[in-house]
Amino acid sequence: MSIKYAILGILSCQSLTGYDLKKIIQESPFMPWSGNNNQIYKALVELLHEGFVTNEVHYQVSSPSKKIYTITKEGLKKLREWVLASPEPPEIKKSFLLQLAWADLLNADELKTLLTKYEDEIKMEVLLQKGKKRRGVFSPNRTPREKLIWELIYQNIISSYENELEWIKKVRSELCGGI
């Protein structure tokens, strides 16, 4: 999935600076971002050249100027076309599975430690995502249906982590006798 569609979607809710977009995408558990600020700004430049967004410079007295980006009618049309397109299958790439694939190299204590560390990470993610859901981190509520859609997205993310937690408990039970 292209970050461009995440940007268009966010801008369909409100006009924002590149920095504000970065914060929203960075906080999101499901929007694509490599962690590179240039990725967002490069996408904004491309969207600007394609006519899908405009920008307006807001001058400030004691701070640098801000570029505020706004989606255009063509941008909304492009976003709608993408939303109507066939969804891609989910990507399942977990670095832990790669570690686990070669975990036979570990002794029993090392394996238990690896599983415990992963389980602790997943528990933290469950708490983190529940906190984000509770705080309403970028969750547009323009209509009751949109509010429900975002609620269901967060439910999906949290249940994925909870499912992973159940799975790691099963792995521990089968590989370490439940210890």
Secondary structure by P-SEA (a helix, b strand, c coil): ccaaaaaaaaaaaccccaaaaaaaaaacccccccccaaaaaaaaaaaaaaccbbbbbbbbccccbbbbbbbcaaaaaaaaaaaacccccbbbbbaaaaaaaacccccaaaaaaaaaaaaaaaaaaaaaaaaaaaaccccccccaaaaaaaaaaaaaaaaaaaaaaaaaaaaaaaacccc
